[in-house]
Amino acid sequence: MFFLAEAALLAKGVAFSSHKAVITGFGEHLIKTGELAKDLGKELHRAFDKRQLSDYEFRSVITCDEAAEILAAARTFVAAVVSHLRSKG
């Protein structure tokens, strides 16, 4: 999801140097503009937050159900962003 968000931003001619900046930029340049649905931004944030927890909080546990939800959201995210990019040429 992150790399696709980054690709969508690059297609708009903007780039960022950190994960957090890419996610914020995705919201500013693609969600707030109405080019993509708000729920895509929310799911990108959610996936990033879970990734941060799993990478840096040794006590954090992501359940199988949470992982399945994030995977389903990721599939929806990928389909929507790829469709958006294709429509832009």
Order of alpha helices (4+ residues) and beta strands (2+ residues): alpha-alpha-alpha-alpha
